[in-house]
């Protein structure tokens, strides 16, 4: 019997109280958007299904009506377990108003949990998250007052502290593929990432649930290339063809994101020499030949552009948590895919590699830092950004370089004559006495003897056993006025900070390839 259904028929299979796991990543990557829309229409028309639990590892949406905002209706959702919340202000509002139970857990943990659920194991046991906000001694990942059940447990084994992230049933999968056949076999041939679609399907199937997959094309049985069938038909209950399905929000299909065509890297437009590029350039100076690195969302993705400009992309191995290895990760809204990638693996396997210490270096965002070396990128007042893969990556990389501007909210600078000129200071300080949310623990990093730098457009700090040391300042800035008076604490300065390399502030390439 054919497994093809319309979107309306497929979402009729979802019942009140179901636990729904969804694939997807910001920028429309692997997002089953037609299924989300059909499910929302059903709820708004029928008032059902109700009291759903929603699990998603990455941020999904457009900061408006798309993605997980399709679920953001009173009565439709009971609980959300999300790795990243930033793409849905509507879901953030529901959490802030105590309308739903709300958890933020590390993206890698959520991805790995699907495999543990499928195998009926007791959960993910790891040190990832210790001394951050997901540690149950702090908040256990809970985001509001109505969220009371503990999903994270502190345990002791072999004389060490560990966290156990408990598994729970998932009964519906809403996932995305490229081509599906009548028997439910799903090819991902045109996808720029695999994410955890297979793990979700296995988990839901083994929980006795319903697996629904949205695809762009229909195929006859036996015609799909088995090397591209990443989700076998034995796991899939319904296939929905959506002819207008996009590869990403940037278009229907870009072969350079799947490796079917290779883009000449030298054709990429050079970044404008501004504060963003200054930070990316200084971070890129920490790259070493042959190193395996990760780049985070936002300002750190500029490191990939700088590496391309400097002609060193081929000398390092850039990776991103979505499972991409090699060459030039894309930036902006479609962060999560890459041009000219050398390998694509599933998300859970990538996080296995990260968790075991496979990264030599990571460049991640810097929203807030404090005198203890802690970093916050996950929650600011009512804004719930979520940690994404930040905790998984930052705690296990051999070296962390946090990248961000020194202040936020209206900062204007000019780079001229090899110097940084601050035209207008930002309204919000980012170097605080204590961060609001601990996404990266300075204490944990000191225990593991991790190397940590904090790179801004005007100053570079290094974490030591005694605290944050100010190592470098930009040419053109005033130490007292532009740095110390813009911080809530006084950094350590055992010696006079040296000037950041003037090449960073010049328009011509820095010569990193020769170096």
C-alpha positions in Angstrom: 0.0 0.0 0.0 1.3 3.5 -0.9 2.5 5.7 1.9 1.8 8.9 0.0 -0.6 11.2 1.7 -1.6 14.9 1.5 -0.3 17.1 4.3 -3.9 17.4 5.7 -4.3 13.6 5.8 -0.9 13.1 7.4 -1.4 15.6 10.3 -4.8 13.9 11.1 -2.6 11.0 12.4 -1.4 13.3 15.3 -3.4 13.0 18.5 -4.0 15.0 21.6 -1.1 14.6 24.0 1.4 13.4 21.4 5.2 14.0 21.8 6.3 15.6 18.5 10.0 15.6 17.4 10.9 17.8 14.4 13.8 18.2 12.1 15.0 21.6 10.9 17.6 24.3 11.3 17.5 28.1 10.9 17.3 29.3 7.3 14.7 26.7 6.3 17.3 23.8 6.3 15.6 20.4 6.5 12.4 22.1 7.8 9.1 20.3 7.0 7.3 23.6 6.6 4.2 22.3 4.8 3.6 19.9 7.6 3.9 22.7 10.2 1.4 24.8 8.3 -1.1 22.0 7.9 -0.9 21.1 11.6 -1.4 24.7 12.5 -4.4 25.0 10.2 -5.9 21.9 11.7 -5.5 23.2 15.3 -7.0 26.6 14.4 -9.9 25.0 12.6 -10.7 22.0 14.9 -8.9 22.9 18.2 -6.9 19.7 17.9 -4.4 18.3 18.5 -3.9 19.7 22.0 -1.3 19.5 24.8 1.5 18.5 22.6 5.1 18.1 23.7 7.5 19.6 21.1 11.2 18.7 20.8 13.6 20.5 18.5 17.4 20.5 18.7 18.1 23.7 16.6 16.4 27.0 16.1 13.6 26.7 13.5 11.7 29.7 12.1 11.8 33.2 10.7 11.2 35.2 13.8 7.6 35.6 12.7 5.0 33.1 11.7 7.2 30.2 10.4 9.0 27.3 12.0 8.0 26.4 15.6 5.9 29.6 15.8 3.3 27.4 14.0 2.9 25.6 17.3 2.8 28.8 19.4 -1.0 28.7 20.2 -2.5 28.4 23.6 -3.7 24.9 24.2 -1.8 23.4 21.3 1.5 23.1 23.2 2.0 21.8 26.7 5.8 21.5 26.8 8.8 22.6 24.6 12.2 21.1 24.9 14.4 23.2 22.6 18.1 23.5 21.9 17.7 27.0 20.4 14.7 29.4 20.8 15.9 32.5 19.1 14.0 32.0 15.8 10.5 32.1 17.5 9.7 35.2 19.6 6.2 33.9 19.9 7.3 30.7 21.6 9.6 32.8 23.8 6.6 34.9 24.9 4.6 31.8 25.8 7.5 30.6 28.0 7.9 34.0 29.6 4.2 34.1 30.4 4.2 30.6 31.9 1.8 29.4 29.3 3.9 26.3 28.6 6.5 24.2 30.3 9.8 25.3 28.7 13.3 23.7 28.7 16.5 24.8 27.0 19.0 21.9 26.6 22.2 21.7 24.5 21.6 21.0 20.9 24.0 18.1 20.8 22.3 16.5 23.9 18.9 16.7 22.2 20.3 15.2 19.0 22.0 12.4 20.9 18.9 11.8 23.0 17.0 10.6 20.0 19.5 7.8 19.6 19.2 6.9 23.3 15.4 6.8 23.0 15.6 4.6 19.9 17.9 2.2 21.7 15.8 2.3 24.9 18.8 3.4 27.0 18.5 5.4 30.2 19.6 8.7 28.7 22.7 10.7 27.7 25.4 10.5 30.4 28.0 13.1 29.9 29.9 16.0 31.5 28.5 18.4 28.9 26.7 21.1 30.8 28.4 20.9 34.2 28.5 24.2 35.9 26.3 25.9 33.2 22.6 26.8 33.5 21.6 23.2 32.5 23.3 21.8 35.6 20.5 20.9 38.0 22.3 22.8 40.8 21.6 26.0 38.8 18.4 25.5 36.8 18.5 22.2 35.0 17.6 23.9 31.8 14.2 25.1 33.1 13.1 28.5 31.7 10.1 29.5 33.8 8.1 28.8 37.0 5.7 26.3 35.7 8.5 24.0 34.5 9.1 21.7 37.5 10.0 18.2 36.2 13.7 17.4 36.3 15.0 16.3 32.9 18.7 16.6 34.1 20.2 14.7 37.0 23.6 15.1 38.7 25.2 11.7 39.2 28.6 10.5 40.4 30.6 7.7 38.8 34.3 6.8 39.0 34.9 9.7 41.4 33.6 12.2 38.9 30.5 14.3 38.4 28.3 13.6 35.4 25.0 14.8 34.1 22.3 12.3 33.0 19.8 13.8 30.5 16.7 11.6 30.9 15.0 10.2 27.9 11.2 10.4 27.3 8.9 9.0 24.7 8.5 10.7 21.3 5.4 9.6 19.4 5.4 11.7 16.2 8.2 12.7 13.8 7.8 15.6 11.4 10.9 15.4 9.2 12.1 16.5 5.8 13.8 14.8 2.8 14.4 15.3 -0.9 12.7 12.3 -2.6 10.3 9.6 -1.2 8.9 6.5 -2.8 5.7 4.6 -2.2 7.3 2.3 0.4 8.5 5.3 2.5 12.2 5.2 1.5 13.6 8.8 1.8 16.5 10.1 -0.2 18.4 13.2 1.0 20.2 13.7 -2.3 19.4 17.4 -2.6 19.8 18.4 1.1 22.7 20.5 2.3 22.8 18.8 5.7 21.4 15.6 7.2 20.9 16.9 10.8 19.2 14.2 13.0 16.4 13.2 10.7 17.3 9.5 10.8 17.7 9.5 14.6 14.3 11.1 15.0 12.7 8.5 12.8 14.3 5.6 14.6 13.3 7.0 18.0 9.6 7.6 17.1 9.3 4.2 15.3 10.7 2.4 18.3 8.3 4.2 20.6 5.5 2.9 18.5 4.7 6.3 17.0 4.1 7.8 13.6 6.8 9.1 11.3 5.8 11.6 8.7 8.2 12.9 6.1 7.8 15.8 3.7 9.7 15.6 0.4 9.9 17.6 -2.9 9.7 14.7 -5.3 7.9 11.3 -5.5 9.6 8.2 -6.9 8.7 4.6 -7.8 9.9 1.9 -5.5 13.3 0.5 -6.5 14.4 3.7 -8.4 16.2 5.5 -5.6 20.0 5.4 -5.2 20.4 3.4 -2.0 23.5 5.5 -1.1 21.2 8.5 -0.8 18.4 6.8 1.1 19.3 8.0 4.6 15.9 7.1 6.1 14.7 3.6 5.2 11.1 3.0 4.5 10.7 0.6 7.4 10.8 3.6 9.6 8.3 5.9 7.7 4.5 5.8 7.9 3.6 8.7 5.7 5.2 10.6 2.8 3.9 14.1 1.9 5.0 15.6 -1.4 5.4 19.4 -1.3 6.4 20.6 -4.8 7.3 24.1 -3.6 9.8 22.8 -1.0 12.9 24.9 -0.8 16.4 23.7 0.0 17.0 26.8 2.1 15.3 30.1 2.4 17.7 31.4 -0.3 16.3 29.2 -3.0 15.0 25.9 -4.4 18.3 24.3 -5.0 22.0 25.3 -4.9 24.3 22.5 -6.0 27.3 24.2 -4.3 25.6 23.5 -1.0 25.4 19.7 -1.7 28.9 19.3 -3.2 27.5 18.7 -6.7 29.3 21.8 -7.9 32.4 23.5 -6.4 32.5 27.2 -6.0 35.7 29.0 -6.8 36.5 30.4 -3.3 38.3 33.4 -4.8 35.0 34.5 -6.3 33.6 35.3 -2.8 33.2 39.0 -2.2 35.7 40.3 0.4 34.3 41.5 3.7 34.0 45.2 4.3 36.7 46.4 6.7 34.6 47.1 9.7 34.4 46.0 13.4 33.0 42.6 12.4 36.0 41.9 10.1 38.4 43.2 12.7 37.1 40.6 15.2 37.1 37.8 12.6 40.7 38.7 11.5 42.0 38.6 15.0 40.3 35.3 15.7 41.7 33.9 12.4 45.2 34.6 13.7 44.7 31.8 16.2 44.3 29.3 13.4 47.1 26.8 12.8 47.8 24.6 9.8 46.1 21.2 9.9 43.8 22.2 12.8 40.2 21.0 13.0 37.9 23.9 14.0 34.3 24.8 14.6 32.7 28.1 13.8 29.6 29.4 15.6 26.7 31.5 14.4 26.9 35.2 14.0 30.2 37.1 14.2 32.4 33.9 14.3 31.2 32.9 10.8 33.2 35.8 9.5 36.3 33.7 10.3 35.4 31.5 7.3 35.3 34.5 5.0 38.6 35.8 6.3 40.2 32.4 5.8 38.9 32.4 2.2 40.3 35.9 1.6 43.7 34.9 3.0 43.8 31.7 1.0 44.1 29.4 4.0 40.7 27.5 3.8 42.5 24.5 2.4 45.0 24.4 5.2 42.5 23.9 8.0 39.4 21.8 8.4 36.3 23.9 9.3 33.3 22.1 10.7 29.9 23.0 11.9 27.6 21.1 14.2 25.0 20.3 11.6 27.4 17.6 10.3 29.4 19.5 7.7 33.2 19.0 7.4 35.6 21.0 5.3 35.9 24.2 3.3 33.7 27.3 3.7 30.7 27.4 6.0 27.9 29.7 4.8 27.1 32.7 7.0 24.0 34.7 7.9 20.5 33.2 7.8 21.6 29.9 6.2 24.3 29.2 8.8 24.4 25.4 9.1 25.4 24.6 5.5 28.7 25.0 3.6 30.1 25.6 0.2 32.5 23.0 -1.2 32.1 20.7 1.8 34.3 17.6 1.8 32.0 15.4 3.9 28.5 15.4 5.3 27.6 13.2 8.3 24.5 13.2 10.6 24.3 15.7 13.5 24.5 13.2 16.3 27.7 11.7 14.9 29.3 15.2 14.7 28.4 15.9 18.3 30.0 12.5 19.3 33.2 13.8 17.6 33.0 17.2 19.4 32.1 15.7 22.8 35.2 13.5 22.7 37.6 16.4 22.2 37.9 16.2 18.4 38.1 20.0 18.0 41.4 21.8 18.2 39.7 25.2 18.3 36.3 26.8 18.2 35.3 30.4 17.5 32.0 31.2 19.2 29.8 34.2 19.9 30.3 36.6 22.8 27.1 38.3 24.1 28.1 38.8 27.7 31.2 37.9 29.7 32.1 38.4 33.3 35.0 38.6 35.7 34.9 34.8 36.3 35.3 34.1 32.6 31.7 33.0 32.2 30.0 33.7 28.9 26.2 34.1 28.2 24.7 33.7 24.8 21.4 32.0 25.9 19.2 34.4 27.9 18.9 38.2 28.3 16.0 39.4 30.4 12.9 38.2 28.5 14.8 37.2 25.4 15.4 33.4 25.3 18.0 32.9 22.6 18.9 29.4 23.7 22.3 27.7 23.9 22.1 25.8 20.6 25.3 23.8 20.3 27.3 26.3 22.3 27.7 24.2 25.4 28.5 21.0 23.6 31.2 22.7 21.6 32.7 25.2 24.0 33.3 22.7 26.9 35.2 20.2 24.9 37.3 22.1 22.3 40.9 22.3 23.2 40.9 26.1 22.7 38.0 28.6 22.7 38.0 32.0 21.0 34.9 34.0 21.9 34.1 36.7 19.3 32.0 39.8 19.7 31.9 43.6 19.9 33.0 45.2 23.2 29.6 46.9 23.7 26.2 46.5 22.1 23.3 48.6 21.0 24.3 51.3 18.6 28.1 50.9 18.6 29.6 52.7 15.6 33.3 52.5 14.7 35.6 53.4 11.8 38.8 51.8 10.7 41.1 54.3 9.3 44.9 54.7 8.8 45.6 51.4 10.6 43.6 52.4 13.7 40.2 51.9 15.3 38.1 55.0 15.9 35.0 54.8 18.1 32.4 57.2 16.7 29.6 56.2 19.1 29.7 53.9 22.1 27.2 51.1 22.5 24.4 51.5 25.0 24.9 48.1 26.7 27.9 46.8 28.4 28.9 43.2 27.6 31.7 42.8 30.2 29.7 42.5 33.4 30.4 41.6 37.0 28.2 38.6 36.6 26.5 37.3 33.5 22.7 36.7 33.6 22.9 33.1 32.3 26.0 30.8 32.4 26.3 29.2 29.0 30.1 28.8 29.3 31.6 28.1 32.7 34.9 29.8 33.5 35.3 27.6 36.5 34.9 24.4 34.5 37.3 25.7 31.9 39.9 26.3 34.5 39.4 22.8 35.9 40.1 21.3 32.5 42.9 23.7 31.8 41.3 24.9 28.6 42.8 27.8 26.6 40.3 30.6 26.3 40.5 34.0 24.5 37.9 36.8 24.4 38.3 38.8 21.1 36.6 42.1 20.5 37.3 45.0 18.0 39.2 46.9 20.7 40.6 44.4 23.2 41.7 40.8 23.6 41.4 39.0 27.0 42.8 35.7 28.1 41.4 33.6 30.9 44.0 32.5 33.5 43.7 30.8 36.8 43.5 34.2 38.5 40.9 35.7 36.2 40.6 37.6 32.9 43.8 39.3 31.8 43.8 42.1 29.3 46.5 41.2 26.7 45.9 43.4 23.7 44.3 46.7 22.8 43.5 48.1 19.4 45.7 50.9 18.0 43.8 54.2 18.3 41.8 53.4 21.5 42.3 54.9 24.9 42.8 52.2 27.6 41.0 54.1 30.3 38.1 55.8 28.4 37.4 53.1 25.8 38.0 49.9 27.7 38.2 50.2 31.5 35.4 52.7 31.8 33.2 50.5 29.6 33.5 47.4 31.9 31.8 46.5 35.2 35.1 45.0 36.6 38.8 45.7 36.3 40.7 43.0 34.3 44.0 41.8 35.4 47.0 43.6 33.8 50.2 42.1 35.1 52.0 44.0 32.3 51.1 46.8 29.9 48.7 45.4 27.2 50.4 45.3 23.8 48.8 46.7 20.6 46.8 44.4 18.4 48.6 43.7 15.1 48.2 46.8 12.8 47.7 44.5 9.8 44.2 43.7 11.2 43.2 47.3 10.6 44.6 47.7 7.1 42.5 46.9 3.9 45.0 44.6 2.2 45.3 40.9 3.1 47.2 40.1 6.3 49.4 37.5 4.8 48.2 34.6 6.9 49.0 32.0 4.2 52.6 33.0 4.2 52.6 33.0 8.0 
